[in-house]
Amino acid sequence: MDSEFTKDIAELLHLPRQKTLSFYIVFLTAVLPVWSVVPISWAFVAYSLLSASLWTYAWYGRALFAWALCEVFFSVYLYSLARLISGSSPHGPASLIELQSAFKRSLQAGLAFLPEDGSDEEGGVRPGSPTEDIIALDFDDPRAVDFRNYMRTWYGKVPWSSIRKHEVYAWLSWSIYNAPFPSLESLPEDEQEILRSAMSMLEKRAGIAIPDGSNPDSSPLLLTLDPINVAWRPFVWYAFIAVGNSVLRQYLKVKWRASIGNYNGLEYILRMPLTRSWSPETGPHPIVFVHGLGLGLIQYNIFLTQLMEAIPDRPVLVPLHPHASQEIFHPRFLNPMNRHESADCLAGLLRELDWVEQHRADNGEKLDDEPKDGQRPTGVTMVSHSNGSFTHAWLLKAHPEMIYRSCFVDPVTFCSWEGDLCYNFIYRRCATGLELLMKYFVGMELGVANFLQRHFDWSANSLWFQDIPNACDPSKTKFFLGGKDDVVDAERVKRYLTSHGIRKGLWFDPHGRHGEALLSGGKGHKEILRWLREAS
């Protein structure tokens, strides 16, 4: 077996990466100045009070003291919020049947021998991974080798041979029950049986039995159970974001006559076309843009402005997510909508706007008002970026008939069961300046950390090829990936899509970074706008 392990890519040591010059530049010029505001404020307030020099300050000195005191109080408030979310995840596991189905589908992914060149043929002869039986693979079967290599990502990329059964059961207990794993014998018999069955399927897929025992050096990544990773930032940071997003809301209202609305707790921006002749029955399909993690409108304002300029003949709807926009003063900052609430609110809003057919009654039963033969189908063109692809996936799963066209830009919903997303964004040590920027200014922010590390639902967030209507029709579905994406393994996502027949519908930039396709002037940006304009 040792000779076999030496040839196994899942046994290659994952060596620590060396920090680049850009890491230190970003640390010294961006991270350190923002981080240091809080301790400097504490030191200044303490010195001013203990030395009684506060009463000797001029007006600008007292103004500086007032700001520092504000930072001190805010840091205590921020600390209390961090303590509040440091406990266990507030949400229990999803439906057991749904979880078992998702787990089985994740094991089936990559089992079928599908050509990776793609065909873009809707309804072509492609069996798809979900039709494959999970059989015991040989140890050196390429499918087993590949599975072991990406599966070890959930264990910090340690050599596969170091992983033991206790740690695998701990990972299975988290992924199925969102609960820690004490021991197999301490669990109820039905849970033991489910975990044993999952272990058996996993071993078949890996092509090898996992040794008994435990190895603490191969502890799994348990995203919603592990200690939450939050870095403080000053009050002035959050104030800048709140003011900036508020100003941009007003700018969109004045510049584009957009309206700011709220539907059952879902805030949104709606720009209707300036021409009064548009109607959902005859006009171009409305566009719904779902943004990702970051700074909200501050981050996406340029793209939204260019989108409204390039496509003035149809409505543009932008749902706003305060938990993903660092809007700490919003009442739902630490209470993000779950998949059901988010999908239902967005679906209800689309119905209220009369953009979609009422295919389901409130009790979930289907109605008889499907589009008739020859009638133009209603629905929206949904564009999602990064974390927004989760909301995109939720609506596709709950109300697929509402989405006429789909555009995924830097999607994180595909292959998320493989662990790269969680590892890269939460657990990986930064080595470059871009990684440090994303980690400190986004990933370690309180609201983002709360969403990812306490509200993450991997089965709901995973989107499968079979869940996308017209996935192989490049005029109906488009995917944008960057080969240098620091968040997801774009090559693996590309392989997953092309193996299911996507070719013309995939825009892959080998040198593209995460978010680069939205930057003005780039080829990806131009292609997004061209694709959105090409169909009515």
N, C-alpha and C positions, 0 to 999 in steps of 0.2 A: 504493500500500500504506500510505503514511503516514496518509492520511485514514481508511483502514479501522482502523488501529491506534488512532487517537484515539477511536473509538467502541467499542473492545474493552475489556471490563472486566478482561481479563487484562493490560492495559497500564497500569492504574491504579497509581500509585505507592503503595507501602505505607509510610506515614509513621510514624516512631517515635511511640509513645504517651507522653503525659505521665504522670508518676507522680502518683498521687492522695495525698491526706492519709493515707489508711489505710495506704499503703505505708510511709510514714515512721514512723507510730505502731507498726506491727508490727516494723519494723526496729529501732527504739529500745527497745521494751519486750520483745521476744521474741528476735529473731535476734541482736542485738548482745550481750545478756547471756550467751546460750549460747555464742556464738562466742568471746567474750573469755575464757572460763574457761581455755582452753589457754595463750594467750600470757601471761596474768597468772600462771598457775602456773609457767611457765618463768621469768618475771622474779622471782617470789618465791623460787624455789629457788636461782636464781643469786645473788640478793642475800644470802640467808641463808648460803650457803656461802662466797662471796667475802668477805663482811664478818665471817664467823665469829660472827654474832649468833645463830645457831641455838642455841648453848650457853647463851644468856641467856634463851631463851624459857621461859615458864611451860608447864604441861601443855597448855593449849589452843593455845598457839603451836606446840608441837611436833606436836600433832594436826593443825593446819592445814598444817604443813610436810609431814607424812606424806601427807595428801590431795593436796597440790600435787605431791609427788614421784610419787605414783601417776598423776596426770594426765600428768606428763612422760613416764614410761615407756609409758603407754598411747598417747600421741600418736605415739611412735616406732613402736609396734606397728601403729597405725592407718595410719601412713605406709607401712610395709612392705606391708601388705595392699593399699593403694591402688596401690603400684608393681606388685604381683603381678597385679592385674587390668587394668593399663594397657596391656598388650600386645594382640595381636589376639584376636579371638573364638575360644574353644576349640572351637567347633563348626563344622564345615564346612557347605556348602550341603545342602539337602534333596534329595530325588530330583528329577532334572532333569525328568522327566515331570510330576511334581506341580507343580513350579515353573512350567513352561510352561503348564500348565492354569490355575494360579492367576493368572498374568499375563494370560492371555487372558480369563479371567472378569472381572478388574478392568477391562480395556478394554471388555468387553461391558456392564458395569454402566452403566445410563443410556442405552443405545442404543435399547432398545425404547420405543415410544411407549405407555407404560402410564399409565392415569389415576391421579392421586395422591389421589383421594378415598377409595380403599379400598373393600372390599366384605365382607371377612371371610367369603368363601365358599370353603370347602375344595374344591379341584378346579375352581374357576371358570375361565372362559375368559380366562386370562392367560398369554401365551406365555413371559414371563420373559426377562430379558436374555441368559442363556446360549444362547438359541436364535438370537440375532441374529448375522448375519455382520458381520465387521469390514470395512466398505467405506470408501473414501475419501470423507470428508465435505467439504462446501463450507466455505470459511473462515468464513463468517458463519452456518453452521448452528448453532442454539442448543446442540445437543449438543456440537459442537466447541468453541464458546466456553466452555461450562461446563467441559469437560475441561481446556482450557488454563488456565483460572482456578484450578482446584483442583490441577492438576499442578504449577504453579509454586510451590506450598507446599513441595515437596521441594527448591526452590532458594532458600529464604529469602524467598519471595513477591516476587522481582524481576519486572520486566515481562517478559512472555513473549518479546518480540522480542530481549532481551539474552541468551537462552540459546542456546548453540552445541552442535554435535554432540559434541565431546569430553566436555563435562560430562554430556550425556545418556547417552553410552556409559559414563561412569564410574558413573552411577546404575544403569544396567542391569547392569553388571558386579557391583555390590554386591548388587542385589536378586536376581540369578540365581546368582552364584557366591560371594557374600560375600567378594569379593576386590577389591583396588585395581585400577585400570585404567591401565597404562602407556601403551599405544597399541594400536590395532587390529592393526597389522601384526606386533606382537610376540607375539600370541596364536596358539595352534594353529588350524588351518584350521576345525576343527569348531566351536570357540568363536566364531571370527569369523562363521561362518554363522549361528549362533544369535543373536548380538548384532545382526547386520544384519537378520535376520528380525524381531526384536523392535522394532528401530528403524523398520522399514517399517510395522508395525502401529501403532506409536505415532504416526507421522506421519499415517497415514490417520485415526486417531481425532482428532488435533488439527486436521485440515483444512488443514495447511500443512507444507511441507518445512522441516526444521530446518537453518539455515545451517551450512556447514562451519566449521572452525576451533575456537578456544577463547576463552573469556572467564572469567578467574579471578574476576571479580566476581559470577558466577552459579554458583559452586561448589555442588554438590548436598549435601544432608544424607545422610551415610553413617553411619547410626546405630551399627553395630557396628564401624566402622573409625575413626571420628573419635575424638579424645582424650576420655577419660572425664571426666565433670564431677562431682567429689566435693568436698564441703565438710566440714571436720573438725567433730567435736563431742566433748564431754568424756566421760571414763569414767563420770562420775556420771549422764550421760544414759542410756547403755546399761545401767548398773546399775539405774536406776529402772525401765526397761522390762522387764528380766529379772525383777526382783523382782515388779513389778506383774503381769506375765503369769503368773508362778508362783503368786502369791496368788489370782488369779482362777481358775486351774485348780482349786485346792483349794476355792474358794468354790462352783464349779459341782458339784464332787464332793459337797460337804456339802448344798448347797441343793437340788440336783436329782438327787442320787444318780447323777451322771454318772460315766462311767469314762474314763480316759485310756489310749489304746492306741497301738500301733505296728504297722503292717502293711508289711513289707518296706521300712522306712525312712519310710513315710508316717505321721506322727503325727496323732492325731485325738481329738476329744472326742465321746462318744456318750451321749446321754440317752435311755434307754428310757422308755416311758410307765409311770406308776406302777401302772396297772391291769394285772394279769397276763393279761387276756383278749385282748390284742392279738396278732395273728398276721399274717404277710405275705400269707397267702391270703385272709383275710377282713377284716383291719383296714385303716384308712386308709393311704394310701401314705406311706412315710417321707419326711422332708425332709432334703435335703443342702444346707447353706449353705456357699458358698465365698467367703471374705472377700477384700478387695482390699488394696492397698498401705497401709501406715501403721504402726500400733502394735499390731497383733494384737488380742488380747482386750481390752486397755485401750480400744481404739477401738470395738470392736463389742460390748462386754459388755452395754450397756443394751439394744441391739436383740435380742441373743440371750436375755436375761432375759425381755423382753417377748414374744418368740417362744415361749419355753417356757411362759410363763404363759397365752398366748392359745390355744396348741394343745397341750394336755396329753395328747391321746389317741393320739399317734403318735410314733415315734422321731425324734430330731433328731441328725444327724451333721455335725460341723464339722471338715473337714480343716484342719490347721495348717501354715502355710507360713512357716518361720523367715526365709527370704530376703525375704519381703514384710512382716515384722513387726519388723525391726531387732533381731533376737535374735543379736547378734554372737558370743555364746559358744556357739551351737549348731554342731555339727560340719558341718552342711550349709548354713551361712550363705552361703558363696560358691560352693556347688555345688548350685544349684536343680535340681529334677527337670525334665527336658525333657518335651516333649509325650507321647512314647511311654511313658516311665517313669511319668509322672503318670497318664495315662489307664489304663494297665495296672494300676497299684497301686490306683487307686480302683475299677476294675472288679473286681479280685480281692477287695477288701475287701467290696464289695457282694455278691459271690457267697458269701463266707465268712459274711456276716450272713444269708444266705438271703433277700435282698430282691429278687433278680432271677432270671430263668430262665437256665439254663446253655445259651445258644444256640450257643456256640462251644466247641469242644474246644481244648486247649492248642496244637494245631498250626494253629489258625485255621479248621478246617473246621466247617461248620454241623452242629448236631445236630438230632435229630428231635423235640425236646421243645418246639416252639412252642406257645403257648396254644391250646387246642382251642376250637371254636365254643362260645360261651356261657360260656367260662371267664373269670374275672376276670383281666385282664392284670396282671402284676407290674411292678415298676419303681419309681422314686423321683420325687419332686418336687424338682427341682434349682433352687435359688435362688442366683444369683451377683451379686456387686456389683463394679462397676468392673473392676479387673485380674482378679478372679475369673472374669470372663466368658471369659477365655482358657482356663482349665481346663474351664469349661463347654463351650466349643467343641471342645476336644480330645476330651472324652468323647462328645460328640454325633457327631463324625466317626468315632471308633473303635468306639463301642458305642451307636448310636442307640436300640437296642431296650431299653436299660437306663433310659432317661429317659421316664417317663410324662407328666410335666408340666414345663414350663420357665418360669422367671421371671427375666428379665434386668433388673437395676436399674443404671442409669447404665452400660450396656454400652460397652466400648471395643473390642469385637471386630468391630463392624459399621463398614464404610467406613474401616477402618484403613489400607487401601491408598492412601487419599487424602492422607495425610501430616499431617492436623491433630493427631492424637494425639501423634506424635513432636515436631512443631514446638512445640505448646503446652506440653508437659510438660518437654521437654529443652532446646530451643533458644531459645524466646521470652524476651525480656527482661521481667521482672516490672514491672507498672505499678500493681497494686492490692495491698492487704494480704493478701487471700485467695490471690492468685497467689504472693506471697512465702512465705506459710506453707506452701503445697503444694510449692513449689520447694525451699526450704531444708530443711524438716523431713521431707520425703518424697523428692522427686525427686533431691536431691543427697546422700542418705544412701548409704553405701558399698554395702550389700547391694542396695538398690533400683537404684542406678546400675549395679551389676554385672549385675543381671538384665535391665534394660532396654537397656543399651548394649553388653553382651557376649553375651547369651543370647537376644536378641530374634529371633524367627523369623516374619517377616511373613506368609508363606504359610500356616503352621500356625495363626497367631493370627487370621487372617481367617475369619470365619464368614459363609456365604452363606445367603440365605433358603431355598434349596433343601435345605440341610443340616439344617433344623429339622423334625422330625416334627410334624404337626398345627399348623403355624405360623399358619394362618388360623383356628384354633379358639380363641376367647378363653377358653374354659374349660380349655384345655390349654397355652396359651402366652400369656404376658403380658410386655409391655415397659414400662419406666418410664424416662422421659426428662425432663430439666430444661432449659428453653430458655436458661437463663443458665449452662449448664455451662461451666466454664473449661478443661476437659480435652479434650472432643471437641466437634465442631460438631453439636449436637443437632438442628438444623434439617435438616441433610443426612441424618443417620441417620433422622430422621422421614420425610423424603421417600423414602428408599430403602425403608423398611418399608411406607409407605402405597401406594407405587407397585406393590407386590407383593400388595396386598389386605388389609393390616392396618388395621383401624379400631377396632373394639370392643376388640381386644386391646392397644391402645396407650394408656397413661396419659401424657399430655404436660402438664407444668406449665410454661407460658410463662415464669414467673418463678423456676422451681426451679434451685437450685445443685447442684453435684456432691455427692452424699451426702445431700442434704436429704430425699429420700424415706425414708431410714431413721431420721430424727429423730422422737422421740416426739411425738405430738400433731398432727403434720401430716396433711394429707389423703392424701398419698402413702403414708405409713406405715400409716394406717388401711386404705387400699385393698390394700396388700400383705397384711396380716393377714386381711382379708376374703376375698381371692382364695385364700389358702392354706387357709382354713377351709371354703370353699364346696363342695369336692369331697372324696370319701372316697378 
